[in-house]
Amino acid sequence: MRQLPTLRFSLRFLGLFVLSGQMIGSALAQDSTATVLSTDSLIVKKSIFQRGIIGRIATDGVNVFSTIGRTYAQPVHWQKRDFLRLGGTLAISASALLVEKQLFSFMERNHTPALDRLQEVGFTLGRPQLNYPIMLALWGSGVVFNNDWLRDTGIMVIASVTTSGIIQTISKEVVGRPRPQAGEGNLLLKPFGGPSYHSFPSGHATLSTATFWILAHQVKPVPLKIVFYALPVITGASRVYVGAHWLSDVLLGTALGVACAESVIRLYPKIKANRNRSISVLPGLNSARITVRL
């Protein structure tokens, strides 16, 4: 089973995401930054800077990295109920160890053309090659057309998928659980054993959940919410169906996607609201001075 290079794909995408706005993004990250522009060649207006495409790219880049960083820091602030949820999730996933061998055997004996086609759908829904174009289309459209809903949705999907994607990619290497197809059982661990030992957790289940959980939160029509919530279920089932993952891999991968998505849903609006942006233009004799404070 070929392992998708999710970590490299995630990092490359983030690099492209902020490339055009990196210089301004670095400036916005400072408490106070000043830039001098010649009035002979450029007239700077506050509204243009705030609403312009480059300004939006820079602002969104800062917000994305802030959201990702704070999501990773969330366990430090966990309360009792959060640890109880973690314990419950681990207990449910551990109970799957008792039945997942039988489930794998059952799936192997019951392949059909219709289920094979459905499996392909589930596989595609969890690929980063689908997830990242979705978020790029959402965010990019929001930037170009200055649509806050599209921008916010795109940013939250980027943060959710990137955060969970990096965690699951590292976990695969460190844990080294063999895939069902390897024929080595569900209890052996071989860290850094290669693609055949990348079963835990399910990356497809993680990424599809991290993507569609955000989309379900962002839309209002209930039927559409149900569709978005159901899509990761198809992905998870498809990974068990083809013997790429054990049931417990899918359960914990899904839980990871939900946890990262919910964290982003809570954190991003606060990060966006609390970032007090102020821009002042101070005219000079032959230049204009722009000060950006966050």
N, C-alpha and C positions, 0 to 999 in steps of 0.2 A: 504493500500500500504506500503510495507516494505521499510524503508529508509536504503540505503546502508551506512555503516559507513565509508564514504570517508575520513573524517579527520583522523581517527585512522589508516586507511589503508595507507594513504599518509605518515603519520609520521613514521609508522612502516617500510615502504619501505625505506624511507630516512635513517632510522637507520641501516637497513641491507646494504644499498648502501655504507655507509662509515665505516661500522664496521671493515672490514679488514684493512682499511687504516687510521683509526682514529688517531692513534699515530703519523703517519707521516703527516697527514692532519693538526694536531694541530701545528706541527713544521713548516709546509709550510706557515701557516697563520701568523707567526711571521715575523718581519722585518729581523731578523738575528738569526739563530739558529745553534748551533754546537753540534755534536755528536761524541764521541770518540769510535773507534772500534779497537780491538786488531788485529794487522796484523798477529799474529800467527794463528788465527782462521778464518779470513775473509780478502780477498783482494777486496778492493772497487775500482771500475772503474767508471768514470764519465758517460760513455755511457750506462753502465748497469743500473745505478741508474736512469738515465733520461728516459730510454726506457723500463725499467722493469715493470712488471705488477703492483707491489705494488706502484711504483712511479706514474704510470698512474692513479691508483685508487685514490691515495691521491690528485693528481693535479685536477682530475675531480671532486672530492668531494668539494674542495675549490671553483672551478668554478661554480658548481651547486648552492651552497649556496650564492655565490656572485651575481649570476644572479637572484635568487629568491629575495634576499634582495633589489637589485636595481630595480627590477620590481615593488615591493611594494612601492618603493619611487618615482616612476615616476609621480604620480599626483602632487607632490610638484613642478615639473619642467614643468608642462603643460603650453602651450601657448594658445592664443585666439582660434586658429583653433581646439585645442583639446577639449576645452569647448563647441565649436560649434558642434563638432561631438557627444559629450555626450548629448547635448540638443536635437539634431536630433534623436538620438537613443531613448531617453526617450519619445520624441513626437510620434515617430512611434509605440513604445510599448504601449503608453497610448491610441493611436487610436484603438489598438486591443481590448481594453475594450468594445468598442461599438459592436463588432461582435463576440466575443469569446463564449458567451453563445449560440448563434445560431449555431456556428461552432461545439461546443460540442454536441448539440442535433442532428445535421446532422450526425456527426461521429457515434454517438450511434445507429442511425437508419440504417447505411449502412456498417455494418461489413460483411465481406466475408471471406471464408477460405484462399484465396490468400492474402488478406490484413492482415489477422491474422499472416500468416507466415512471411510476410514482416515486420510486427511489431516486431516479435521476433528478426529478424536481427537487426533492429534499436535499440532495447533494449540492445542487446549484444554489439553493437558498442560503447555504452556509459557507459559500466560497467568498474569500476576500475580494476576488475579482468581480463579484457582484455587489458586495456590501459597499466597497469604496466608491464605485461609480454612482451608487444611489445617493450616498452622502455628498459626493462632489456635485451631483446634479442639483440636489436640494440647496446646498449652501451657495454654490456658484450662481444659481438663478436668483437667490435672495440678495446676493451682493450686487449683481448687475441691475436688477429691477428694484433694489432697495425695499425688499419685502421682509419684514421682521420675522414673520412666521416661518418662512423658508430658511432664513439665516439661522434662527434659533434651533429649528429642527435639525438642520444639517450639522450645526455645531454639537448638539447633544448626541447625535448618532456617531460623529467622529470621536468624541470623547469616550463614549460608551464602548464602541468597538475597539478602539485603540487600547484603552485600559484593560479590558478583558482579554483582548488578543495577545498582548504581551505576557500577561499572567499565564494564560493557558499554554503558550508556546514554551515558556521557561519550565513550566510544570511537566510538560511532556518529556523534556530532556532529563530533568532531575529525578522524576519518579521512575520512569522507564518500565511502565507496565506493558506486557506483551498484548498484542491484539488477539482477538479470538482466533483469527485465521492462522496465527503462528503455532497453534496447537500446544501451548505450554501452560494452559490453565489460567485461572484468574487471580492467583495469589502470588505468583513469582514477580519480583521486581529486579530490573537490570538497568540502573541509571546510565544514561548516555549510550544506550545499546543500539541506537539507530532507528530508522522509520518503523521497523516491526515492533518496536517497544515504545511507540508514541500513542498508546491507547488512552491514557489518563491525562487530562479529561478530554472529552470530545470537543475538538476545536470547532467543528461545524455547528454543533448544538450551541456552543458558547456564542459564536459570532451571529448566528441567525437570531438568537434570543436577544442579544445586545442591540441588534438593529431594529427588529420588529416590535420589541417592547416599547422602545422610544416612540416609534410611529403610532402604535396603538394609543399611547398616552396623548399624543399630539392631535389626533383626529377626534371629532365629536360624534359622527354617526355610529351608533352601536353596532350595526352589522359590519362596518369596516373595522371597528375595534376587534370584533370576534375573529375576523379573517386574519388580522395581524397577529393576534395571540395564538391562532391555530397553526400558522406557518412553521414556527419552530418545533412544534410537535411532529410535523411531517418530517422535518430534518432529523430530529432525534431518532424517530422510528426507523428512518431509512439507514442510519448508521449501524443500528443493531441488525437490521435486515441483511445487510451485505457482509456482516461479520467484521466490520471495521472497528467496532467498539463494544464493550460490555455495557449492560444496562446501567450499572453504577457510574460508568464514565459519562454517559449521557445525562443522568440525573444531576451529577455534580457540575457538568459543563453548563447545563441549563441554569442551575442555581447561581453559578458564577456570572452568567450573562444577566440574570435578573438583578443580582446584587449590584453590579456595576451600573446598569441602566437606572435603577432606583436611586442610587447615589448621585448620579449625574442629574436626574430629574429634580432632586432636592437642592443640589449645590449650584447648578448653573444660573437659575434665576437670581439667587443671592449675589453671586459673583458679578453678574451683569448689572444688577441694581446698585450694588455698593461701590462699583468703580466710578468714582466721582470725576468725570472728565471735565476739564475746563481748558479753554483755548483763548488766549488773548493776543491781539495784534498791536504791537507798539510801533508806531511810525517813527522813522528816523529821517535824517537829512537825505541820505542816498540809499537807505535800506529799510527793510521792515523786519522786526524781530517777533518771532512766534514762540510763545511759551506754552508747553503742554504739561498739565499736571494731572496725576491720577490719584 
